């Protein structure tokens, strides 16, 4: 996908997420106050964190789309990784608040009123977030956007928690109607704690996914295998390779490799080979910057050549 088209797609998706989260925060907060449900209020807090995360994601995808400049020669892709990490930390904070508030309600007297409003807003929230999260995941896969993927997981977690709160409120409503003496209102803060635990689980996954690339972790094994396959396919001009280094920043991949060639190969021929290899890697791995260092291959081959010596393997 061309850079400009990717920017438009990611920005549009992030904007839709901001709008949908704004509407849900207002609805949940209003209904939470009307019903007195700590579970609904906890969901409002959760959606508030989703709103903050969506705004961060919107800023991140716009920043990541900016081309490389003198101050940022490798581009701005890591803005998405920073965004995902911040979003995960926000979720941890929201979960802590929900557990504290639910525990306080659980230890005291707690009544939930106007249950129909709570059930309705949770159902609307689940439906809206299913639609928006699917859209975010689809765009994230197409653009390889870490920020949109993180935002999508935020909303998908909101779907699970909304369904949990919906079930708790629905059960309370049924017992109020058919067995009012049982008084199951304690299920409301318990459902809120369940929401918080699911949020913590999602936050941990987001932290691992977003922060790993900040440490310049190598590309996944299957992507590095693509690079190996390309280089091996260009043997015998490529006699071997070593010092393969890979990393990722947002959706941008970086590949640096030393390629061994015939010592008698001309500069022009080695440069042409480098261009062919680089272009093929870029074709196989989207949004990849490839740097190939050409080195002369020694005339004699032995075990010291390493596992990527094509001449030694052929012999």
C-alpha positions in Angstrom: 0.0 0.0 0.0 1.5 3.4 -1.0 2.5 5.7 1.9 -0.2 8.3 1.2 -2.9 5.7 1.0 -1.7 4.1 4.2 -1.8 7.5 6.0 -5.4 8.1 4.8 -6.6 4.7 5.9 -5.0 4.7 9.3 -6.1 8.3 10.1 -9.7 7.6 9.0 -9.8 4.4 11.2 -8.3 6.2 14.2 -10.8 9.1 13.8 -13.7 6.7 13.8 -12.4 5.1 17.0 -12.2 8.6 18.7 -15.8 9.5 17.7 -17.3 6.1 18.8 -15.4 6.1 22.1 -16.6 9.7 22.8 -20.2 8.7 22.4 -19.9 5.6 24.5 -18.1 7.4 27.4 -21.0 10.0 27.6 -23.7 7.3 27.4 -22.1 5.0 30.0 -21.3 7.7 32.4 -24.8 9.1 32.2 -26.4 5.7 32.7 -24.0 4.7 35.4 -25.0 7.8 37.4 -28.7 7.2 36.8 -28.5 3.5 37.8 -25.9 3.8 40.5 -24.1 0.8 38.9 -20.4 0.6 39.7 -20.0 -1.9 36.9 -21.5 0.6 34.3 -19.4 3.4 35.8 -16.3 1.2 35.6 -17.2 0.6 31.9 -17.4 4.4 31.5 -13.9 4.7 32.9 -12.7 1.8 30.6 -14.2 3.6 27.6 -12.6 6.8 28.8 -9.2 5.1 28.7 -10.1 3.8 25.3 -10.9 7.4 24.2 -7.5 8.6 25.4 -5.9 5.6 23.7 -7.7 6.4 20.5 -6.6 10.0 20.6 -3.0 8.8 21.2 -3.3 6.3 18.3 -4.6 9.1 16.0 -1.6 11.3 16.9 0.8 8.3 16.5 -0.4 7.2 13.1 -0.2 10.8 11.8 3.3 11.2 13.3 4.5 7.8 12.0 3.4 8.7 8.5 5.8 11.6 8.4 8.8 10.9 6.1 12.4 10.6 7.4 14.1 14.0 8.1 17.5 15.2 9.2 16.7 14.8 12.9 14.9 11.4 12.4 16.9 9.7 9.5 15.2 6.3 10.2 11.7 7.9 10.1 9.0 8.3 12.8 7.7 4.7 12.9 8.4 4.1 16.6 5.7 6.7 17.4 3.3 3.8 17.0 5.2 1.6 19.5 5.4 4.5 22.0 1.7 5.0 21.5 0.9 1.3 22.2 3.0 1.3 25.3 1.4 4.4 26.7 -2.1 2.9 26.0 -1.2 -0.3 27.9 0.0 1.8 30.9 -3.3 3.7 30.9 -5.3 0.5 30.9 -3.3 -0.7 34.0 -4.3 2.6 35.7 -8.0 2.2 34.7 -8.0 -1.4 36.0 -6.6 -0.3 39.4 -9.3 2.4 39.8 -12.0 0.0 38.9 -10.9 -2.6 41.5 -10.6 0.1 44.2 -14.1 1.4 43.4 -15.7 -2.0 43.2 -14.1 -3.2 46.4 -15.4 -0.1 48.2 -18.9 -0.9 46.9 -18.6 -4.6 47.7 -17.8 -3.8 51.4 -20.7 -1.4 51.8 -24.4 -1.3 51.0 -25.0 -1.2 47.3 -28.2 -0.8 45.3 -28.6 -0.7 41.5 -31.6 1.0 40.1 -33.2 1.4 36.6 -31.5 -1.8 35.5 -33.1 -1.6 32.0 -30.9 1.5 31.1 -27.8 -0.3 32.2 -28.6 -3.4 30.1 -29.4 -1.3 27.1 -26.2 0.8 27.2 -24.1 -2.3 27.6 -25.7 -4.0 24.6 -25.2 -0.9 22.5 -21.6 -0.6 23.6 -20.9 -4.3 22.8 -22.4 -3.9 19.3 -20.6 -0.6 18.5 -17.2 -1.9 19.7 -17.5 -5.2 17.8 -18.0 -3.2 14.5 -15.3 -0.6 15.2 -12.7 -3.1 16.5 -13.2 -5.3 13.4 -12.6 -2.2 11.3 -9.4 -1.3 13.3 -8.1 -4.9 13.0 -8.7 -4.9 9.3 -6.9 -1.6 8.7 -4.1 -2.6 11.1 -3.5 -5.9 9.1 -3.5 -4.0 5.8 -1.2 -1.2 7.0 0.8 -3.2 9.7 -0.1 -0.5 12.2 0.9 -1.3 15.8 -1.1 1.7 17.1 -4.3 0.7 15.4 -3.9 -3.0 16.5 -3.5 -1.8 20.1 -6.6 0.4 19.8 -8.5 -2.5 18.3 -7.5 -4.7 21.3 -8.7 -2.0 23.6 -12.2 -2.0 22.0 -12.3 -5.8 21.8 -11.6 -6.0 25.5 -14.4 -3.5 26.0 -16.7 -5.9 24.1 -15.9 -8.7 26.5 -16.3 -6.5 29.6 -19.6 -5.0 28.3 -21.0 -8.5 27.8 -19.9 -9.5 31.3 -21.6 -6.4 32.8 -24.6 -7.0 30.6 -24.9 -10.5 32.0 -24.6 -9.4 35.6 -27.2 -6.6 35.3 -29.5 -8.9 33.4 -29.2 -11.5 36.2 -29.9 -8.9 38.8 -32.9 -7.7 36.9 -34.3 -11.2 36.7 -33.8 -11.9 40.4 -35.4 -8.6 41.3 -38.4 -9.6 39.3 -38.8 -13.2 40.3 -36.8 -13.6 43.6 -36.3 -10.1 45.2 -35.5 -11.6 48.6 -32.2 -13.0 47.3 -30.8 -9.6 46.7 -28.0 -10.3 44.1 -26.9 -6.7 43.8 -23.4 -7.7 45.0 -22.9 -9.1 41.5 -22.5 -5.6 40.2 -19.2 -4.8 41.9 -18.1 -8.4 41.3 -18.7 -8.0 37.6 -16.7 -4.7 37.8 -13.7 -6.6 39.3 -14.0 -9.2 36.5 -13.9 -6.3 34.0 -10.7 -5.1 35.7 -9.0 -8.5 35.5 -9.7 -8.8 31.8 -8.4 -5.3 31.3 -5.1 -6.2 33.1 -4.7 -9.3 30.9 -5.2 -7.2 27.7 -2.8 -4.5 29.0 0.0 -7.0 29.6 -0.4 -8.4 26.0 -0.3 -4.8 24.6 2.8 -4.0 26.7 4.7 -7.0 25.3 3.6 -6.3 21.7 4.2 -2.6 21.7 7.4 -2.4 23.8 9.4 -5.2 22.1 10.2 -3.1 19.0 11.4 -0.2 21.2 14.2 -2.6 22.1 15.0 -3.3 18.4 14.1 -6.9 18.7 14.8 -8.9 15.5 12.0 -9.6 13.0 10.0 -12.7 13.5 11.7 -16.0 12.4 9.4 -16.4 9.4 10.2 -12.9 8.1 14.0 -13.5 8.5 13.5 -16.8 6.6 12.1 -14.8 3.7 15.4 -12.9 3.6 17.4 -16.1 3.7 15.4 -17.6 0.8 15.9 -14.5 -1.3 19.7 -14.5 -0.8 20.0 -18.3 -1.4 18.0 -18.0 -4.6 20.6 -15.6 -6.0 23.4 -18.1 -5.6 26.0 -18.5 -7.2 26.6 -14.8 -7.6 25.8 -14.6 -3.9 28.4 -16.9 -2.3 27.1 -16.4 1.2 26.1 -13.9 3.8 26.6 -13.0 7.4 25.9 -10.2 10.0 22.2 -10.2 9.2 20.6 -7.6 11.4 16.8 -6.8 11.4 14.5 -4.6 13.4 11.2 -2.9 13.2 9.8 0.6 14.0 6.0 0.8 13.7 5.2 -0.7 10.3 8.7 0.0 8.9 11.2 -2.9 8.7 15.0 -2.5 8.5 17.3 -5.1 7.1 21.1 -4.9 7.2 23.2 -7.8 5.7 26.8 -8.5 4.5 26.8 -10.4 1.2 29.8 -12.3 0.0 30.6 -12.3 -3.7 33.4 -13.3 -6.1 36.5 -11.1 -5.4 36.8 -10.5 -9.1 33.3 -9.1 -9.5 33.3 -5.5 -10.7 31.9 -2.7 -8.6 29.1 -2.2 -11.2 28.1 -5.8 -11.2 28.1 -6.1 -7.4 26.1 -2.9 -7.1 23.6 -4.3 -9.6 23.3 -7.5 -7.6 22.8 -5.5 -4.4 19.9 -3.6 -6.1 18.3 -6.8 -7.3 18.5 -8.5 -3.9 17.2 -5.4 -2.1 14.3 -5.0 -4.4 13.2 -8.6 -4.0 13.3 -8.4 -0.2 11.2 -5.2 -0.4 8.7 -7.0 -2.7 8.4 -9.9 -0.2 8.4 -7.8 3.0 6.4 -4.6 2.6 7.8 -1.3 3.9 11.3 -2.5 4.3 14.6 -0.5 4.1 17.4 -2.8 3.0 21.1 -2.1 3.3 23.4 -4.6 1.6 27.2 -4.6 2.2 29.2 -6.3 -0.5 32.3 -8.2 0.7 34.8 -10.4 -1.2 34.5 -14.1 -0.6 37.7 -16.0 0.4 38.8 -18.6 -2.2 39.0 -21.5 0.2 36.0 -22.8 2.1 35.9 -24.6 5.4 33.6 -24.9 8.4 34.6 -21.4 9.6 32.6 -19.9 6.7 29.4 -20.3 8.8 25.9 -21.7 8.1 25.1 -19.3 5.3 28.0 -20.1 2.9 26.4 -21.3 -0.3 29.7 -22.5 -1.8 30.5 -24.7 1.2 27.0 -26.1 1.3 27.1 -26.8 -2.4 30.4 -28.6 -2.0 
